[in-house]
Amino acid sequence: MFSTILKYKIFNCYKSSLMKEIDDYEKVHIISGNPEVLFNGLNNSLLYDNFTSKQSIIIPDGVGVVISSKIARQPVKEKIAGIEVMEDVIKNCENHGYGVYFLGTDQETLEKCVEVLKKRFPKLNIAGYRNGFFEMNNCTEIIEEIEDLKPYALFVAMGCPRQETFIAKYMNELPCKVFMGVGGSFDVIAGKVNRAPKWMIKLGLEWLYRVGKEPWRIKRLSSIPKFILKVIKDTYFNRK
């Protein structure tokens, strides 16, 4: 069910069985485990403690993590995209009448995202939404609103590591069952950014497509070789 990579437990089954796994948690942080997110976790005690807790499940969202699982001799079945898991959770919420809350991105993109989701999931209970421009340590009003609305799922789109930090910081005091940092997913749903063609996704080249569209992302790719080198060192040297 899980592969161990640098003390992280990575979900290693097919996406089709993930929702059943999520149901077994009383409260869960679904972490889109790409090298950038996991590398940040290695250098941040708040994130690391959260990522390795019994309340978290890390999905292999990144070709670098898929490669790392093979290096560690514990290969995952497939790469699982965070945006697809987000959509699965939303479908489940619509089917059961559960509330969802969207937190992040700019107001215009957020409102467009909500508009699109209302059309795609007409029975979805959107409990509330708020843009991501606020002080992390001064957001009592937002926390109180989420506490009052009691959504089943909270999706946070504020980029790494801010979204993961928010979840790790406030997860235990919020009543939600599912917490998930979703990066640029609101932008994709709103139509502001497109996902890569299916053939590129299938070949694990979605990162290349995104860099082509947003060249500034290339600076963030340095986490991939850094993470893989750590896995190689841990697998072939530290364990001897």
Helices and strands as residue ranges (DSSP letters): E 2-5, E 8-11, G 15-17, H 18-23, E 28-32, H 35-42, H 45-51, E 56-59, H 63-71, H 82-96, E 99-104, H 107-120, E 125-130, H 140-149, E 153-157, H 162-170, G 171-173, E 178-181, H 185-189, H 198-202, H 206-213, G 215-222, H 223-233, I 234-238
